[in-house]
Amino acid sequence: MVKVEEFELREDLYYWRKGLTWAKVEAPDKVRVGLSDVGVKAAGQIVFIRLKPKGAKVRQGEALGILESAKWVGPIESPVTGEILEVNEQLKKQPKMIMSSPYGDGWVAVIKPSNLEGDLKNLIKGSDPEALEWYKKEIAEKVKKK
């Protein structure tokens, strides 16, 4: 893990740059996904999260849920294409959990990928050399902007 100010760039995760979501490949047929800490911080005070149900199909870059904060309502974009195997029910009851633990208890869903190899080509891995510069830029644009 690399720290960029108060933000974490996890080397074991893949990031969907446009939506600031992450993917952790846990097995060839199991990918845990969530919202990065930069995405969480950019959204502000999160008050509500609605997630697609288990069994729903999602495509890379499309919403797997909706996040509502005090200043913004928008999609939580899926970093991979596939079928939702599990959703974080606790997150629906306690949406602020995503703010305190975006890479832990605040995960969003587990997806059975249908095009993992292809999807990974569209993501940036936290350990890639260009990932650090990308993350710094996102922090400057999405969180530190004045």
PyMOL commands that set and color helices and strands:
alter all, ss='L'
color gray80, all
select helices_A, chain A and resi 37-43+89-93+97-100+116-120+131-143
alter helices_A, ss='H'
color red, helices_A
select strands_A, chain A and resi 2-4+7-9+14-16+21-27+30-35+46-51+57-58+63-69+73-77+82-87+109-113+124-125
alter strands_A, ss='S'
color yellow, strands_A
deselect
rebuild
show_as cartoon
